[in-house]
Amino acid sequence: MSDLDLRDLDAFAAIARAKNFRRAALDQRVSVSSLSQRLRDMEERLGVRLLNRTTRSVALTEAGEMLLSRVSPALSDVRDALDRVRGLGDMPSGRLRINAPPPAVDLVLAPMVAPFLRAYPQVDLEIAAESWFVDIVAQGFDAGVRYGEHLALDMVAVALSPPQRYVVVASPDYIARHGEPKHPQDLLDHSCIRVRFGRGTIPDWEFEKAGREIKVSPPAKLILNYPGLAQRAARDGFGFWLTFEGYAREAIASGALVSVLDDWCAPFPGPFLYYPSRRQPPPALAAFIAFVAEWRKRERRDPK
C-alpha cells in the first residue's frame, strides 16, 4: 500500500459506483482528465486493469470487482470515523448520502429536505432516487429507504411515514365512456396505465379486502416509469392508473381524476429508513434520524 493512498482508492470507488468518469469527477470535485490519470497511474502501480472503458461505457474487471468489494466497506469506515471526529463540534457536519425509491423521495423525503438542511446547515445531503435495490454499503450510501418486505435482517430500520395506500384512478370522461369496475378482475376489460421498474419488471396490481388478496395483470395501453406522465395520461382519458394515493390526491380532490375500488385498496406500512447495524450511525445520519423522529411526532399531533 506504500504506493497508493486513500485518494486513489476513493477515486476508484467513485468511478466504479458511477460507471461514468464525468459523474465520478463531479462527485470527487476534480476534472475528468485528472481522475482518469489517477486511475491509469493506479492500474500501472498495481499491474492490473481495474476497469474496462470505452467512449460510452465503464465496467469493472474481475480484479476491479474484487477490489471494490474489499475497499468499499473500509472506505465507509474511514468516512464514518472522519464524520465522527467532525461531529465532536457543536453541529453535525459532513455529507449524508441516501438511496430511495422515487415514490418515497417524492411523497415522504421531499417535504423533509428544506427543514432538515435549515436545521443542520453544515450537512451536505445527497439523495439518489432509484427504483431498484442496491447494496448501500458497496455503493457508498449512509442509508437507504425501502418498504418493510424488502428490509434485510442485519439492518436497523426507522419508520419514515404513516401508512400509505394505493388508489386506482381514471378520468371522469373515461369512466363515462367505459364504465366503472366493481371488482379488481373487471380491470382486465379496461385500458390501463402500467409501470415498469428500473430492472425491467412490470408488477401485478395487488388488492386486498377482508383478508382476501387478489393480483391482476391488466392490459397496458401505456407503459412508463414516470408518475408525472402517468397522471397526465390518466387525466387525458387513456385508462386506469394504479398509484400511490399521494400522487393523485390533489387531482382526486379537484375532480380531474376519480378513485375506484377504494374498498379493495387497503393501507400498508410506509417506507423505512435503514442503515447497517454493525456500527453506530455517523453524526449526519444520527442527526437525520433524530429529525425524522421529531417529524413523525408532529405528524401524529397534526395529521393531514
Salt bridges, closest charged atoms under 4 A:
ASP5 OD2 - ARG7 NH2 3.04
ASP5 OD1 - ARG38 NH1 3.94
ASP8 OD1 - ARG38 NH1 2.56
ASP8 OD2 - ARG45 NH2 2.99
ASP10 OD1 - ARG79 NH1 3.45
ASP27 OD2 - ARG17 NH2 3.90
ASP27 OD1 - ARG95 NH1 3.30
GLU43 OE1 - ARG53 NH2 2.94
ASP77 OD1 - ARG278 NH1 3.38
ASP77 OD1 - ARG279 NH1 3.39
ASP80 OD2 - ARG84 NE 3.44
ASP80 OD2 - ARG279 NE 3.92
ASP83 OD1 - ARG86 NH1 2.81
GLU126 OE1 - ARG95 NH1 3.68
GLU126 OE1 - ARG97 NE 3.04
GLU149 OE2 - HIS150 NE2 3.78
ASP173 OD2 - ARG177 NE 2.86
GLU180 OE2 - LYS182 NZ 3.99
GLU206 OE2 - LYS215 NZ 3.84
ASP236 OD2 - ARG232 NE 3.08
GLU245 OE2 - ARG165 NH1 3.37
GLU245 OE1 - ARG249 NH2 3.93
ASP262 OD1 - ARG165 NH2 3.96
ASP263 OD2 - LYS209 NZ 2.84
GLU294 OE2 - LYS297 NZ 3.47
GLU299 OE1 - ARG296 NE 3.23
